[in-house]
Amino acid sequence: MASPRRSTELRPRGQDGAALVKRIAGGDESALATLYDTTCGLVFGLLLRMLGSSETAEQVLAAVYQEVWEQAARYDDEREKPMTWLITMAHRCAVTRLRADRRSQPVQASLGLARRPLATEANTDEITSGGQRFVQSAFAELSPVQQQIIELAYFSGLRQNEIAALLSLSLQSVQTGMCAALSKLRESLESYQLHPA
């Protein structure tokens, strides 16, 4: 796989993302580069939020787009939008990394995790700050409880029963809060359309 280029801006509207993924499935490396250029800021912002380290986020970012390359043929545009598919893949890669890190070095969960800054290291690229702004804006639309649930589930890798115990909520409250939060975030992500290079 060719190394995708890095753009210095996020361009959220334009090209049909499903068609782009189909081109990737056909082995079109330029389509992968276009996807990377138009989405890596957002994906990196999410990974940095989840992982707390720009170095780790960069490593997982590479894994995400490698998986895009390998899994594009399995994408079904009738089931989900391209950005939802991509963000789901990024989340899965990040949670896998979080759990692997937790096994090798146990991490104590606390409510402090839910209030950590958007990034723990200085931004080194304009695209990173653009992706972070988008993530921060979408996240700010959630209620405080929804933010805590999403932080702990998706940015810290905790399971729903662990979140319920940590926040002194019923499992059903956590499930309902997560469902509502994900619905709001999905609307934001689905409004983020791909734009040609």
N, C-alpha and C positions, 0 to 999 in steps of 0.2 A: 504494500500500500504506500502510495506517495505521501510525503509529509504535507498536510494541509497548510495553507497560508494563514497568517493571522491578520485580521483586519483591525483598524483602529476605531471602528464605529459599529453600532448596532443599527440594522436597518430592518424594522419590523414588518414591512408590508410588501407584497408583490407576488413573486413566483409561486406557483402551485407546489406546495411542499410534498404532496403525495406523488406528483410526477417526478419530483427530484429524487425521492426515495426509490422509485421504480428504476430510475436511471442508475442509481447506485447499485441496486440489485442486479442490473445488467453489466456491472463491472466498470461503470463510468467514473474514473477517478476525479475528473473535473467536477462532477456533481457532488462528490464527497467534499471537495475543497469548497464549493459554494455553500453547502450545508454548514460546514465548519465555520466559514467566514461569517455567516449570517446568524449563527446560534451560539458560538463558543463563549461569547461574553456572558450570556444568560446562564448557560450550563456551568461555566466556571464560577459565576456568582453563587449559584446554588451549592456547588461542591465546596466552595470556600466557607460558606455558611455552615454546612454540615460538618466539615472536617477540621476547620479552624486553622489550617496550615496551607499556605500557598504552594509549598513544595508537594505536599500530599495531594492537594487539589489538582495540580498539574499532572501528576502521575495518573490519577483516576480519570482526568479529562482525556488523556491519551487512550486509556482503556475503553472509555465510553465510545469514542469515535471508531476504535478498532471493532467494537461490538456492533456498531451501526453498519460498518462495512460487511461484517460476517452475517448479520441478522436481517439485512434489508429485504431479502427475498421473502421473509416471513411476515413482513409488515402488511396489515390488512386495513386499507383506508376506509372500509365500511364499519370497522369496529372502533377506531379512534383516529383523532387528528394527528398529523405528523409531530407537532410540538409535544402533545401529550405522550406519544410513543417515546420520543427522545428523552423527555424529562423523567418518565418512568424508568427508562434504561439507566439514566444518570443516577437516579435515586437508588436503584438496585445495586449498581456498582459501588456507590458510596457506602451503603449499609453493609455490603460484603466487606469492605475495607474496615469500617468501624468495628464490626464483629471480630474480624481477624486481629485488629489491634487490641481489642478488649481481651481476647484470649491470651495474647502474649504479654499484655500489661493491663491488668484490671483497672477499670475506671469507675470511680464512685459517682453515681448519679445524684444530682441535687437540683433544687430549683434554680440555683445559680446558673446552670447550663441554659435555662430558658431566657436568661437576661444577658448573655454574653454579647459583645458587640458583633456587628455584621461581619467584620473581618478582624482577625487578630494580628495581621501583618500588613505593612504598608502596601498599597496598590503599586504594581510595577508596570501597569499597562492601562491605557485609557479604556480599552474594551472591558477590562475587569470592572472598573467603576461604573460603566454603563450597564453591565449585567447586574451588578449589585443594586443600582438604583431601581431597576425593574423589579427585582426580587423584593427589595425593601418596600416598594410601593404596593405590590400585591399583598405582601405579608401584613402591612399596616391596616389593611381593610378588614382583617379578622378581629374578632373580639379578643380581649386579654386571655380568656380561658382557652379559646381556640388556638391562640398563638402558643400557649404553653404546651398544649397537646401536640401540636405539629412540631414544635421545637424538640420535644422529648422523643416523639415517634420517628420523625423523619430526619432530624438533624443530630440526634443522639443515639438512634438505633434501638430505643427501648420498645418492648412489647406492650400491648394494650393493658394487660393485667398489671404490669410494672408501673405504668403511668397512673392507673387507677389507685394503686396503693400509695404512690408518691404524692399525688394531688388530693388524696382522701375523697375520691369520687367513686361512684359505682361504675362497674365495667360498661353498663349500658350508657351512662352519661359520657364516658370517654368515646364510645363507639358513635354515638349521636353527634358529639362535638366534632369528631374527626370527619365524619361524613359531610357535615355542613361546611367545615373549613375546606375540605378537598374540593367540594363543589364550587366554592367561591374562587379558590386558586385555579381550578380547571378553567373557569370562565376567563380569568386573566390570561392564562397561558394560551388558550385557544384564540385569543384576540391577537396574539403575537404571531404574525404570519411571516413566512420567508420572503426575502427580496432577492432578486438576482444580483450577482456580482457586477 
